[in-house]
Amino acid sequence: MSRRVSLPTADDLFRPTVDDSADTKSVRAVPDEPVEPEDSSGPRKPSGRVRHDEKMTVYVTSDELLEIEHTRLMLRRAQGLAVDRGRLVREAVALVLADYEANGDESILVRRLTAE
């Protein structure tokens, strides 16, 4: 028996990540929206399903992680939305930032941060 490690081939590493033959009848993915240039006249929008070049690590408690996962599963069950945790967090951040831009000192973000 060989002790050599089997490494993936180039075809495995560079394979398409989307399977066109997948069954999408029961669960629909959140539709892609074209990325439009940012302007100051409209509300801030989340990046959606695009390749993200930047990474940020956020630490959460186990209860917060369970709440995020529970919400993700509820979105899948109730609305049929297949959303990953990253997308859910980006949407939540976009909502909070849009509220802050619109309401400033009266935003939910300021109220929650000053209540601590």
C-alpha positions in Angstrom: 0.0 0.0 0.0 1.5 3.3 -1.1 1.9 6.1 1.4 1.9 8.8 -1.2 -0.7 11.6 -1.0 -3.0 11.9 -4.0 -3.2 15.5 -5.0 -6.0 17.0 -7.1 -5.4 17.4 -10.8 -5.7 20.8 -12.7 -9.1 19.7 -13.9 -10.3 19.3 -10.3 -8.9 22.7 -9.3 -10.3 24.7 -12.2 -13.6 23.0 -12.7 -16.8 25.1 -13.0 -18.5 25.8 -9.7 -22.0 26.0 -11.2 -23.8 22.8 -12.2 -26.2 23.7 -15.0 -27.9 20.3 -14.6 -28.8 20.8 -11.0 -32.4 20.5 -10.0 -33.6 24.0 -9.1 -37.3 23.3 -8.8 -37.5 23.2 -5.1 -35.1 25.9 -4.1 -34.3 29.0 -6.1 -31.1 30.9 -5.7 -31.3 34.6 -5.1 -31.2 36.1 -8.6 -28.0 37.9 -9.7 -28.4 41.6 -10.1 -26.2 43.6 -12.4 -23.6 45.7 -10.5 -24.3 49.3 -11.1 -22.0 52.2 -10.4 -22.4 53.7 -6.9 -24.1 57.1 -6.9 -25.1 59.2 -3.9 -28.7 59.5 -5.1 -29.8 56.0 -4.2 -29.6 53.7 -1.2 -26.6 51.5 -0.6 -27.0 48.0 -2.1 -25.2 44.8 -1.1 -22.8 43.3 -3.5 -24.9 40.1 -4.0 -23.5 37.1 -5.9 -20.3 38.4 -7.3 -16.6 37.4 -6.8 -15.4 39.2 -3.7 -11.8 40.3 -3.7 -11.6 41.5 -0.1 -12.0 39.4 3.0 -12.8 40.4 6.6 -12.9 38.1 9.6 -15.7 38.6 12.1 -15.9 36.8 15.3 -19.4 35.9 16.6 -20.6 34.0 19.6 -22.0 30.6 19.2 -25.5 31.9 19.9 -25.1 34.6 17.1 -23.8 31.9 14.7 -26.8 29.7 15.5 -29.2 32.7 14.9 -27.6 33.4 11.5 -27.8 29.7 10.6 -31.4 29.5 11.8 -32.4 32.6 9.7 -30.7 31.1 6.7 -32.6 27.9 7.1 -35.9 29.8 7.6 -35.3 31.8 4.4 -34.8 28.5 2.6 -37.9 26.9 4.1 -40.3 29.8 4.0 -39.2 31.7 0.9 -37.3 29.1 -1.0 -34.2 31.2 -1.0 -30.8 29.4 -1.0 -28.6 32.0 0.7 -25.3 31.3 2.3 -24.2 32.9 5.6 -21.9 35.4 3.9 -24.7 36.7 1.7 -27.0 37.0 4.6 -24.4 39.0 6.6 -23.7 41.3 3.6 -27.4 42.0 3.2 -27.7 42.8 6.9 -24.7 45.1 6.8 -26.1 46.9 3.7 -29.4 47.4 5.5 -27.8 48.9 8.6 -25.5 51.2 6.6 -28.4 52.4 4.4 -30.4 53.1 7.6 -27.4 55.0 9.0 -27.0 57.1 5.8 -30.7 57.9 5.8 -31.3 58.6 9.5 -27.9 59.5 11.0 -28.1 60.0 14.7 -31.6 58.4 14.8 -30.5 55.2 13.0 -30.8 51.8 14.6 -27.0 51.5 14.5 -26.4 54.6 16.6 -29.2 53.7 19.0 -27.8 50.2 19.6 -24.2 51.3 19.9 -25.0 54.1 22.4 -27.2 51.7 24.4 -24.2 49.5 25.2 
